[in-house]
């Protein structure tokens, strides 16, 4: 089956996707949201790539090296074999700073015999908007654009550069390297230098993994998810990307294609909670600081998402010259959802601040700054919680009174009260009345007697996976009959063969056709909490089997074929995987907790 059989490599500055055939089919340089230099993923003819073409008698296998973000691809025909180690350099320098250039290194090791291949190199800069020229400059191959915005890329290798440029067959007689860089190198490049970077990068990732909390159950899956989240982290600002790609469709041939190379505030509390639980409090604090730094002035509207450097304007445009993934157009860059009004954002933001007080020490200055933000959020929620909005799923048509949005307004006031109690500040009496008013409003208007469940929006009979989070946010207890009934009703209506719809009602583009991966994790977690543990673990194991060959998830899964769909790899999916698996470990038996970890 054709699938998103890719692995991600990265160095917390940018990332690249390597196909299961060893082809670099997606990469943006110098940073995550820069224009692409390889985009075969979005147009097989025009997008650009770099690969090793071998004859049909070769078998190609791929895996990650141990607990790292280095991918090993083996090419073997029985008599001849070579392997390619793909990585983006990242390691600590003597001054404590990290070496993380906008480079991809392909270390090619001769395994046996005399293998041969064609080294295909076809970069297409600036999203392939205009022609890219590639010339041999003796020390390197330089690729550049002449029309439109100027851009350039450099390839260094100990292969014959003219053979690479002309696409000639190459016999491998020794180890070689390929270095693709956004910058022209000042120092001479060599195999020894590439190998040293390989070893240093391997040590960096293994050290990082060693510092990550270990669990008795699903440790391999948790670790791969943790490494994937780290690869989606932009170190300069602390932002975590929703995904490394743009415009991978939720359904093949349809138009639900969005750019996810941005940072959603909604993910913030989950990132902080999960990353902290894994022992990486420094990363969590840096992400929290990114959120604090992007907070608006007192009279400025809070956005649902920002650029990875805190950009507030994310103008959306289409690239009509690209055919899209499997001809699913349009290809979009930017994301118009940044202008949407979503009332849940204030509860999400307050949860982030609450996590700050729970997880970390705060300086006086920081606490005072956050307290002013808290006062501002309470004021906004008080003024606007009764208004309709676009909701968690960012519908682009009519505004509605979404249950999840009301729930998060309740969260905003509830967390404000909890923080105020710690600080001995705030108008607690007034805030407690507001919290009760919102609580009663939700119970009265979101509950459906007919469905015996909380529904998607007030007065609606449609169910929505987001209501499963009512327990996680503390609105309902797991033993509450209404919560148990909501979980069971939601499973009946939205679960299909163990996979979840977000909702079944029509949206801007009709009825959804694919499963939203995080919603399945939400269901599994909810079932586990209401006591249906056996079913939860069965669903979980089944869902894990739908990951790709390297254990990675995208945003969506096709109900029929189980094909991965949507942007990839999806941070939210892997966050939910970690949290769900960790919950299983926390409640495992003593014997289970002390089982040896088998890789």
N, C-alpha and C positions, 0 to 999 in steps of 0.2 A: 504493500500500500504506500502511495505517495504521502509523505508526512513531513512535519517540521523536524527532520532528522539532522539537527544542528547542535553543535556545542558552542558555548560562549567562552572566549578568552578575554581578559581585560586586565587593566592595571590601575583602576580607580580614576582614570582620566578619560579613557575611551574603551571601546570593546569591539570585537569582531566575531562573526559567526562562521564556524568552520563546518562544512557539510560532512556527512558520513563517507563521502568519497574524497575528502581532503581538500576541498575547494573553498577558498575564502570568498564567500558570496555576499557579505555585508560588512561594511566598516565605514565609519565616519571619523574623519581626522580634521583637526587635532584633538577635538573633544567629542563627547557623546552626541551633542545636537548639532555638530557641524555638518555641512553638506557631505554626502557620501563620496568615497573614492572607489568603492566596490558596491554594486547594487544589483547583482544578478538575481538576488532574492526577489526584486520587484520588477525585473524585466530581463528575461533570459538572453535576449539579443543585445539590448542596449546598455544594460546595467553595469557590466564590468566585473572581472573576477581574476583570481590567480589560482592555478591548479596544477596538478601533476597528472597528465593523461597517460594511462598505461593500456596495454593490450587486454583483450577480454579474458585471457587466461589467469589474470591476477585476481586474487581474493583480497578484499579490503575490509579490515576490521578496525574498530576505534574504541578508545576508552580514555577516561581521565587518568593521569598519573596519580595514584594514591589520593591523599587529601590535598589536592592542588587544583589550580585553574589552568593547568597545562594539559593539552590534548595530545595523545599519541595515536597516530594513524599508521597501521601496518599494511604494506603492499607486498603480497607473497604469491608466487605462482608455483611453489614447490621447490624449484631449483634456485630461484633468484628472489631476493627479498630486501626491502628497505623500509625504514620507518621514519615518519616525520613528527617532530615534537613542535607544536605550535604554542606560542606564548607571547604576551606583551610584557616587557621587562618591568619588574617592580621589586625593589629591595631597599633596605635602609643603608644610608651612607654614614661614614664616621661622624658627621656633624649632627646626626639624628634625623635629618631630612630624608625624604624618599626619592630615589631615582625612578622615575616613571615617565619616560619620554613617549611621544606619540609614534611608537614603533611597533611593528609586528616582526617577530623573528621566527623563522622556520629552520630548525636544526634537523638536517637530514642525515640519518645514520645508515651506513651500509651494513646489512645483516648477513647476507650470504650471496654467493654467485656474482653475476654481472647484470643486475637489473637495468632496464632502460625505460625512459619516459620522455614525454615532451613537456617542458616547463612552459605552461601557457601563462602569459602575463598581459592582461588587458584592462588596465585601470581606466575608469571613466569619472573624471573629476566633476565636482559641482552638480551632483545628481544627474550627470550625463546630459546637461542642458545643451552643451555645445561640444564640438569635436575636441578630443584629447589627443595631443601629439606625444609620442615617446621616441626619444633619440638616445644613441649611445654616446656617452661622454667619457668613455674609457674607464674611469674609476667607478662609474655608476650609470644606470639608465635614468634619465630625467623625463618625467611626464609633466605636461603643462597644457594650459588652455590659452588661446589667443583671443577668442571672442567672449563677450560677457565678462564676468568677474574673473580676474587672473587667479590661478591656483597652480600648485606644483606638488610633485611627489617624486621620491627618489628610491631606487632599488639598488642595493649593494649585494654582491654575491661572488663566490669564487668559481661559479660556472662560467663558461664562455658567454659573455653578454650578448654577442651577436647571435649565438645559437638560441638564446632566450628570446631575443627580439624577433628573430625569423621563425620561431616555433619549430626548430629542428630537433630531431631525435637525439637524446643524450644518453650515453652509457655511463652508469655510476660505478666508479672504481674506488672511491674513497668517500669519507664523510664530507659533506658540504653544508653551506648555510645560505639562507636568503634573508636579507633584512630590508623591510619596506618602511620607509620613514617619511614623515611629513616635512622633515628638515634635512638640508644638506649637512652631512657630518663633517666636523672639523678634524677629527682624528681618523687615521687609517683603520678601516674595518677588516676583520679577519675571522677565520673559523675559531681560533683560540678565544678571541674576544666574545664571539657569539656564544661559545660553549660556557665561558665563565658567567655570562649573564643568565644563561639557562640554569646553571647550578645555583646561583644566588637567588634567582626567582623561585626555584623549587624549594629552597630552604625557607624563603620568606613565607610561602603559602603553608608549608608543613608546620612552621612555628605558629602561624596564625591559627591553624586548625588545632594544634596542641593546646592552645589557650581557650578553646571553645568547650563549653560544658558538654559532657558526655551523658548519654541516656541509655538505659538498659534495653529499650525497644526502639526499633526503627532508626538506629544510630546512623547507618549509611545514608539513609534518605534525609535525615536531619542535617548531616554534615554537608551533603551536596547542596541542599537548599541554602544553608548558611554561606557557603562559598559563593553561590550564585548571587545572593543578596550583596555580599561584599563586592563582587564584580560589578554590580549595578550602583555602587556608591561613588559619587563624585567627590573626591577627597578635598578639592580646593574649597568648596563651600559646605560640605557635609550633606548635601542633598542626596536622596535616594530616588533613582528613576523608577517609573512604573514599569518600563520595559526598555530594551535596547533598540527597538525597531519602530518603524512607522508603517501604517497601512496594511498590516497583515489582517485579512478580513475575518470577521466573526463567522461568516458563511461564504463558501467559495462562490464567486460570481455575483455577490451582492455588494452593497455600497456602505456597509457598516465598517468603514476603514478609517482609523484615527491614528494620529501621531502620539505615541506614548513616551517620548523621550523628555518628559517633564516630571516635575515633582508635585504630587497631589498632597495637600495638607491632610486629607482624610486618612491617608495611610500613616500619618505621623505617630499617633498614639500606639498603634500596633507595632510599628517599627521600634519605638523606644522600649516597649514592653518586651518584645521578643528578643531583640538584640541584647538588651540588658540581661535577660534570663540566660543568654548564651555566654555571658561573661565579658562581652565587649562593650563595657560602659563608656569607653572613650569614643567609640563610633556613635553610640546612642546620644552622648552629650553633644557631639559635633552636629548631629542631625537636629537635635533640639535647638542648638544655637542658630542653625540655618532658619528654622521656623521663627524664632524670636527676631532674628535680623530682618525677616520679610514682613513682620507685623506692621500694619499700616499705622499712620498717625491717628489721633483720636477721632477725627471726622472722616477718615478714609474707609472705603469699603474693603472688607477682607475678601480676597479671591480664593477660589477653591483649589487653584493650582498656580505654580510659578515655574519660570525657567530655572535651570540648574544653577545659574548664577544669581538667582533672585529676580530675573526679568519679569515684569508685570504685563507687558504686551506680547501676546503670543498669536499674532495674526495668522489666520489659516488661509492657505492657498493650495491649489491643486497643480500637480505636475502632469499635464495631459500628454506629454511626450513619452511617459512610461506606461506600459500596459498593465502594471500591477501584478501582484502575486497570483499566479495561475489565471491571469487576465481578469483579475478582480479590481476594477477601477472604481473610483479615482484613487490616485496616490496623493496623499495629503501631507503637507508639512505645516507646522503650527497647529493650534487647536482652539477653535472658536468657543469651546466650552468655558474658557477662562472668564468670559464676561457673564456667565450665567449666575442667577441668584439661587443659592441653595442654603436654606436655613439651617441645615444640619452642620454646616461648617463651624458654627459658633460652639456647638457642643463638642465637636471634634477638637477644636482649638483649646477649649477649656480642659478637655481630657488630657491634652498634651501638657498643659501647665500643671495640672494635678499630678501627672506622672513626674514632672520636674520636682515637685515637692516630696513625692514619695520616694523617688529613686536617688536623688542627688542632693548634696548640700547646695545652698544658694548664698551668694554674697548679698550684703545689704542692698547694694545698688541694684542687683538683679531682681531681688525680691520686690523692691519698690517699683521697678519698671513693670514687673509682672502683675503687681497689685493694681496698677493703673489700667492695665489691659483687662484684668478681671472686671473691674468696675465698668469699663466700656462695653464689655460683652454682655454683662447683666442688663445694662441700659438698652442695648440693641435688641436683645431677646425679649425684654419686657415690651418694647415698642412693636416688634414685628412677628412674634411667634404665632399669632393668629392668622398670618397671611399665607397664601399659597406660594408654591415655588416649583422648581424643576425636579427636585428629588435626587436621591443618591445615584440614580441611573442616568442622570443628565439628559432627560428627554428634551427635545428641541421644539416641542409644540406647546400645548396648553399647560398652564400652571395648575397644580392640584394641591390639596391638603394631604400630603403624603405622611403616613404614619411614622416612617423612619425620621423624617424631618422634625416632627413633633417630639418624638422620643429624644432626639439629640438636643432639642431646646430644653427638655426636662433635664438631660444630662448636664447641660451648661449651668443651670441653676443649682442642681444638686452638688456638682463639684465646687462651684463657687462657695456654697455653704460650708462644705467640708474644709476648704482652704481657709475660709474666714474663721472657722472655729480654731484652727491651728494658730492663726495670726492674731486672734482676738480682735477682729475688725469686722466691719460690714453691718448692714441693717438686717440682721438675721430674721427678725420677725417678719418683715416685709418679704424677704426672699423665700422664707419657708411657706408663706401664703401663696406666692407665685408658683413655687414648685408643686404644691398641692393642687393648684388650679390647673396647671398643665397636665398633671397626672390624672386628675378626674376627667379632664376633657378627652384625653386619649382613651381611657377606659370606657367612656360613654359613647364616643363617636367612631372609634376604630374597631370596636368589637362587633362581630357579626353573629347574632344568635343562630342564623341559618347555617353559617359555615362553622360555627363553634370555634372561631379563630379570630385573631387580629388580622385585618386585611391591609391591602396595599395603601389605600387612602380612605378618607372619611366617606362613609356612605357607599363604598364600593363592595362588591362581592369577589373581587379579584384578590388572590393571595400573592404574597411577595416574600422571597427568601430573606429579605432584610429584617423582617419581624422576628426571625430566629435569634437576632442579637439582643432582644429585649432582656434576656437573662444575663448575657455577658456584660451589658452596661449597668446592671443592677436594678433595672426597673421592675423585674419580676424574679421570683425565686424559681429554681429548677423544679421544686415540688409544687408550685402553684398550679392548680387544676387548669386554669386558663392557658398557662404556658405549655403544659403537657398537651393540651388539646390543640393548641396552635401548631406545635411541632408535628403532631400526628396528622393534622389536616393538611399542613404544608407538604409533608411527605407524600400524602395521597395524591394531591393535585399537581405538584411540581416535580416530583421525582419520577424518572423514567429509566428503568433498568439500572438503578443505583446512581444515576446522574441527575443533576438538578437544573431546571430552568430558573432564571431570575424571577420570571413571571410569565404568564401565558397570554395575557391580554395584548391587543395590538398596541404598538408604539408608533414612532414616526415612520417606520419602514415596514409595518405589518407585524405579523406574529414572529417572535424569535424562533430560530431553527436549531440553535446549538445550545449546549450546556455551558453554563458559566462556572468555571472550575472552583472558584472560591466559595460559591454557594453550596457546592457539594461538601466541601470541608465544613461549612457552617452547619449543615444538616447532620453530618457525622458527629460533630462536637455536641450538638444539641441532643441527639439521640443518646449519646454516651452519658450526658448529664442527667437525663430523665430516667436513666436506669436500663435502657435498651443497649447494653454494652456489647453483646454478641453481634447484634445487627450492625452496630456502629463500626466494629472492627472488620466485619465482613465487607462493608461498603468501602472502608479505608483501604484494605488490601486490594480490592478490585480497582479502586481509583489509582493506586500506585502502579498497577499493571498497565495503565494507559499512558504513563509517561513515555518519553522517547527513549531511544537506545542508551542515552547517557543519564537518564533519570530526571530530565527537565520537563517543565510544564509551561504551556502558553496560557492565554486567558480563557480559552474555550475548548470544548471537545465536541465533535460531531456525535450525535446520539447513535446513529446507525453504524458508522464505520469506525468510531472511536479515534478518528483522526484529530490531531491537535490543530486548533485554529486560533486566530487572534494574535496580538503582539506577543513577542517572545524574547527571552524568557520573562515570564510575568512575576514581578516582585510580590504582588499581593497573593498569588497562588502559593508561592514558596513560603511566605510568612505564615499563611494559614496551615500549610503542611506542618511546619515546625511546631506551631502552637498546639495543633491537634495531637500530633505524635507525642509531644511532651506531656500533655494531659494523660495520655495512656500510660506513660512511664510513671507519672506521679502516683497513679492509683493501682499500679501493678503489685502483685504479691511479693513477699520477701524473696522467695525463690527466684522469681522472674527478674527482680531488680538486680540480683547478683549473678545472673547468667553472664558468661564471658561474651565479649563483643566479637563477632565473627565477620571478617570482611570478605 
